[in-house]
């Protein structure tokens, strides 16, 4: 691609990305970023592979059930692209650890399934001025949002969602059409690549309705009273 070229490839090789959550969206994003040649990918998930994951979490196979997702992902991605560096973190990161790991990368991808983790990642991204790509998929709907690094004038994730809601549905409880999470993850990877290379235009908030095969975008305004970036 003329607008990408050798410089873009070199930027990817030198770049580092943190993926928090290695479920359906995280697995899709990890596969895409490893295939694109992002030089260093840090994979964070404390969960084990469950049989119910296999329909949508494309990194895992039946023989991986019961194993740590971060370690399995690291092994499979190393087979896919042995030229990149893959780090696995198989525990839940506290606030200080998140700030450390988020601040050490060029882009962080939030692929979690609960608001408390998403808010914690957002706080770390704002504190370290790290670009954040957030994605989610449930039932027939997927969404992608991109934030930062200019949190002084632009919104953060908590400008969009204000209160913790541990009642948030997850895929196992509410269901999701299987191909949707990895699709959203692949699109998150595109947004990360755009951030790394300065290509294209960042997404605001994109929402996909798989039933109607339709997209619409939502502008996110910065809240002056936001407790994180305001």
Secondary structure, DSSP 8 states (H G I E B T S, - for coil): -TTTHHHHHHHHHH-EEEEE--SHHHHHHHHHHHHHT-SEEEEE---B--GGGTTT-TT--GGGTTSBHHHHHHHHHHHH-TTSEEEEE-S---HHHHHHHHHTSSEEEE--SSHHHHHHHHHHHHHHT-EEEEEEEEBTEEEEEEE-S-TTTS--HHHH--S--TT---HHHH-B-HHHHHHHHHHHHHHHHHHHHT-S---SEEEEETTTTEEEEE-----TT-TTT-
